[in-house]
């Protein structure tokens, strides 16, 4: 059995169980790498004046980690540019925010070629290569050009856009064609898989065979939905720790008999935070008797602050939260506690446990593990209620949540009232069903199902052009 080579834009080996950005995904990938004596390769996060292709290798958390540095221009064009100003908004259905600049595409191609050149000496015959996310879609194509015949898999952590939106991307066919140099491509949801198949059939003139075996561009590959899970065991263990307990007590002391709604998101326009604030305002207007009895704790962790769209969303959220608080606050009650900072996962576990409602209402999301973490953090004897956007990938798996349209203030407002007034037996029934689903489809099951599928079969297949 060959080794597993994991390649991602950034490398996140686990070092601290409760740590903020290092969670179940890093743990699961690290476990697979240890099992298969593998290597995790990616960008170091550092810049260099001139790209050299030099690889730094270290051991971290029992995993061999290999990294390379990129030039400042690479970061501007590949990461801030094509990845996060072109693909991210497009794949989240925000064509209005999508930037199409030739230099971005050139930088994206250049950096994927550099990834291929640099990782190539690390790949041995018989190894299995698993590439992650939208930053590196063309990487298998670059590796094939350099003679790599190993089985290569790709997993997209964000949604795949509808056919009509995908065709707004200049040279969209080249990006899709690059996916056919993989042996296996995984999406988060059936919705994304179906959107991809629709493109292949109607734009590429391809065919969909049994078990999502697709043929197009003179090649054939396997595609599937592999919804990612969370590490339930690790998260619940963190919940029992000192940090989570301290944060739970801290929040409970601040409740003063009120019920708390919680939202935890990266500060991103895809998360629907403006719409969430307006829906919560609608709830306060619709239910004046609930004023001073409830508040929203919204944690919004800043990200991609070099991208103009993220600067703008932060300014708008500051304005909306201030306006709503100014309109409704009293001398001893503020309706929105809006926090712009990040917290460790064990801290968040305590916050989740204290919240009567988890409000997860992205406008478009690949999965959204916050929804799953909120459920996992609940007290089995007195669980809270999850309100979940129908446009989050998690909605395909979490039907016992209160599923809402995040674009409708009234829909979300009514769900908040229903969740806050839901009887205990119904809350328990919903939570037990959701929790059983989390355990059955945890991050280890996701990892094992993908790796198992990748390791089946022979080399990359060609068909007549």
N, C-alpha and C positions, 0 to 999 in steps of 0.2 A: 504494500500500500504506500503510495507516494505521500509527500508532504502537502500541507495546505499553505498556499501563499495568499494572504489577504492584502489587498491594495485599496487604500482609501485616500482621499485628499489629505486628511490629517490623521495622525496615529494617536490613539487614546488607550494605552495599556492600563489595566486596572492597578491601582496602588492603594486605594482607600475605599473600603466598602461603602461608606456613607457619602463619599465625595460628590460634589455638585454635578459636573458634566460627565463624570465617569460612572455610568450606571450599568443596567443589565446588559445592554448591547456590548459594551466593552468586555464585561465579564464573560458573556457567552462566546464571543469571538476568541477571547484569550483561552477559554477552556478548549475550544476546537483546535487552536494552534498548539496548545500543550499536548493534546491527544495525538496530533498528527506531526509533531516536531516541526512546526511550521514557522513562517516568518511574516511579520506585519510590516508592510512598506508604505511610506507616504511622505508628504512634505513635512519638514521639521517645524514649520511655522516661522522660520528665520529667513532673512534675505541676505543675499551676497551681491557684491558689486558686479561680479562676472560669474555666470553659471559654469561650473566645473564638472558636474556629474559625479562628484565625490560622494560616497555613501558612508554615513556614520552608523555603526552597528553597536547595540548595547542589549543587555538583558534587563527586562523590567517585568516584575510580577510573574516570573517564570516563563516569559515570552521573549523571543528574539525580535527586536525592533530595528528596522533599517530606515533611515531617513535621508533626504537630500534637501539642500537649500535652493531657493529660487531667486531670480532677480526681481528688483522692484517693478520693472515693467511687466514681468510675468504676473505678478499679483494684481496689478492694475487692470491688465487686459484679460487674463484667464479667470481670476477669482472674483475680483470686484466687478469686472466687465461681463464677459460672456456667461459665466456661471450664475452670478447674482443680479445682473441687470438685464440679462436676456432670458436665460432658461428659467430661472426661479419665478419671475412674474408670469411668464408665458404658461408654464406648467401649472400655476395656481390661478389661471384664467384671468390674469390682469394684463391684458394686451395693452391697455392704456398706459401702463408703466414699463412696458418692454422696450428696451433700447437696442436698436440694430446698428452697430458700427462695425465696419470691416476690420478695424484693428482688434476688436474684441474676438472675432472669429479667428483671426490669425494667431492671436495669443493663445486661444484655447487649443488650436491645432498644435502649436509649437510646444506647449507645456505637456500635452498628452504624448507627443513624440519624445520629450525629455523623460517623462515617466517611464516610457517603454525602454529607452536606451539605458537608463540607470538601473532598472530592475532586472533587465535581461540576464546579466551574469548570475543573478540569484536563483533563477529558475532552472531546475534540473529535470531531466527526463523522468516522466512518471508523476511529477508534481501536479496538483490541481490548483488553479488560480481562481480566486474569488474577488471580483472588483465591485466597489460600492459607489453608487450614487451618480448624480447628474454631472458632477465635475469631470468624470472620466469615461463618458460614453464611448468615445472613439479608441479607448486604450487597447481593446482586443484587436482591433483592426491594425493598430501600430505594431502590436506584438506579432501578428500573423505576417506582416510585411518583413519582419526580422527573422522569420523562420520558425516561430513557436507553434508547435503542433499539439501542445498539451490541451486538456479540457479546460475551458475558461467559462466561468459563470459571472453573471452581472445581476446585481439587485438594486432596483430603484427605490429609494426611501421616500420620494415625494410622488404626487399623483402624475399620471400621464394625461395630457390634455386631449380634448375632443379633436376629431379629424379637422374640422373647419378652423379651429384655433391653431392647430399644428401647422397648417398650410400657410399661416401668416409669417412663419419663420423663413427667411431667405435660405435657400439650399436645405430645406427641411428633409428632402429625400436622402441627402448624404448622411444626415444624423441617424435616420431610421435604418439606412443600409448598414451603418456601422454596427448596429445591434445584431445583425445576422452573421457576424464573425464570432459571436459567442456560441457555445453549445447550449447554454441554458440562461434564460433571462427571467427574472422574477419581479413581479409587481406586488404592491401591498394589497390590492383589492381586485375583485372580479370586474369592477367598474373600469379600472385602469386597463386591465387586460382586454376587455371588450373594446375600449376606445382604440387601443393599439391595433387590434385585429381589424377593426373597421377601417383604419388608415391603410393597413397592408392590402386589404381587398380592393378598396375603392381608389386609392392613390397610387399604389405600387403594382397593382394588377396581380397580387399574390394570391395564395390559396391557404386556407385553414384546414388542416387535416385532423385526424382523431387526436384526442388528448392535447390539443393546442400545439400541434406540430405544424409550424408555419413555413411556407416556401415563398421566397421573393428574392429579387436581385440575384438570381442564379444560385442561391444558397438556401439551406434549410436549417432550422434550429428549433429548440423546444422552448416554449413560453408557459408561464403559469402564475397563479396568484399564491403568494406565500406571506400571509399577514403576520407582521412581526408582533411578538408578545413582550411581556416584561418579566423580570426575574422576581417572581412572587416570593420565593423563599428568602432571597437576600433582602427584599424590601420590607417584608414583615419582620425580619430579624432586626433591621435598622429601626423599625417602629418601636420595638421593645427596648431599645437602647436608651442611654442616659440623655443624649442630645434631643431625641424626639420627645421624650417625657418632659424635659425642661421646657421645650417650645410649646408643647400642649398646655402645660400649666400656665405659661406666660400668656398665651392667647386667651385661655379660659378666664384668667383673672381680669382681662380687659373687656369681656363680653358684657358684664353688668346686667345679666338677665336677657340680653339680646341674642338673636340668632344670626349666625355669620354665613354668608355666601362667599365662596372663594373662587378666584380665577387665577391661574398660573400659566403664563405664556412668555415666549420670547417676544420682544417688541418687534412685531412684524405685521404688515398690512394684511397678510393672509389670515391672521388670527381673529379678525372681526371685532377688535376691541372697541372701536368707535361705535359700531352697531350694538355691542353689548352694553356700553354705557347708556346709550339712548333707550334700549329696551328696559334696562333697570330703572331709568327715569320714568318710563311709561308705567312700570309696575308701581312706583311710588305715587304717580298721579291716579292710577286706577284704583289703588288701595290705600287711601289716606290713613286708614286705621292701622296700617302696618308701619307707618313712619315712626321713627324712634324705637321700633321693635326689631329692626333688622339692619344690617349693613353689609356692604360688599368690600371684601379685601381683594384687591387686584394687584398681583405681583407681575410686573412686566420687566423682564430682564433685557437691558439694552444689547443690541447686536448690530453688526455691520454699519457702524456709525459713520464710515466713510462714504456710504451710499446715500445720495440726497433724499431718496424716497423714505428712508428710515429716519432721517432728521425731521422730515415733514410730519410723519405720523406721530413722532414724539411730541412735537409742538401742538398738534391738534388734540391729542389725548390730554396734555396738560390743560389746554383750554376747556375741553368738555368736562373734565373732572372738577375743575375750579368752578365752572358755571353751575353744575348740578349741586355741588356742595354749597355754593353761595345761595342757591334758590331754596334748598331744603334744610340745611343744617340748623341746629339749635345750639344753645350754650353748652349742652353736654352730649351732643350726638352729631356725628359727621356721617353722612350716608355712604361715602366712598372713601376708603383708605387706599390710596393709590401709591404704590411703592415701585421705584425704578432701581432695582438692584437684584442681584442673584442670591440664591440661598442653596445650601447643601441639600441633598436629597433627604438626609435624615432629619433636617430641620423642617423641610416641606412635609414630611410624613406627619410630624406633630401638628402642623397647620391644617392639613387635610382632615385629621381626626377630629379637630375642633369644629369643623364646618358642617352646618346642616345641609347645605347644597354645594355641589361642585358644578360650576358653570363653565362648560367647555363648548364654545360656539364659534369655531373657525369658519370662515367663508369657504375654505378649501384646504384640505389637509390630507397627507398621505395616510397617516394612521392616527396620531396623537396619543402618546403614552401617558399624558397627564390624566386623561379619562380613566385609564386603567390603574394608575397610581392612586387616584382618589378613591376608587372602589376598594383597592387592596388595603388602604389605611383605615377603613371604617371599623367601628366597634360592632361586632356581630350582634350584640344584644340591643343596640340602638343605632343602626346605621343611618347615614345620610343618604341623600338622593342625588343621582347624577343626571344633569341636564346636558344633552349632547346634540351637537349639530348633525343634521342628516348628511352634511357634506364632509364630515370627518370620516376617514377610512374605518375608524373604530365602530362606526354605526352599523356596519355590516355584521359585526360580531356581538354587539351589545344592545340587542333589541329591548332588553328590560330597563334600559335607561329611558328617560323622558326625551324622545327624539323631537327636535324642533327645527324650524326654518330660521336660520340666524338673520336673514334679511327682513323678517317680520317682527317688529317690536311687540305687536299684540301676542303673537305666538309665544315668544320668549317670556313676556310678562305673565301670561296665563300659566305657563309651565312653572315659573317661580312660585306663584301662589299655590299651585297644585302640590309642588314638592314640599313647601313649608307646612302645608296642612295635611300631608299624607299620613294615614294611620300607621301605627307601628307594624301591624301584621303585614301590610302591603309593602312597607319599606324592607322588612326582613325577607319577604318572598323575592322581591326584585334583587336585593343584594346577594342572596344565596345563589340565585341563578347566574348573576354576573360573575360572582367569585368562582363558581365552578367552571365557567368559561375561561376565566383568566388562568386557572391552574391547568386546564386541558390544552391550552394554546400558548404556553409561556414561551419565553425567549429561547430556551433550550430546544423545545419542540420545533420552533421556527428554524433554528440553526441546523438541527439534525435533518429536518425534512429537505432543506435546500442542499446541504452538503451531500446527503444520500442521493438525491436526484442528479447532482452534478457528477458524482463518481460513477454513475451508471453509463453504459454505452461506450462507444469507441471514439476515435478522433473526430475533429470537425468534418462535417459532411458537405460535399459539393454535389450540385446537380447541374445538368446541362443548361447553358445559358441560351 
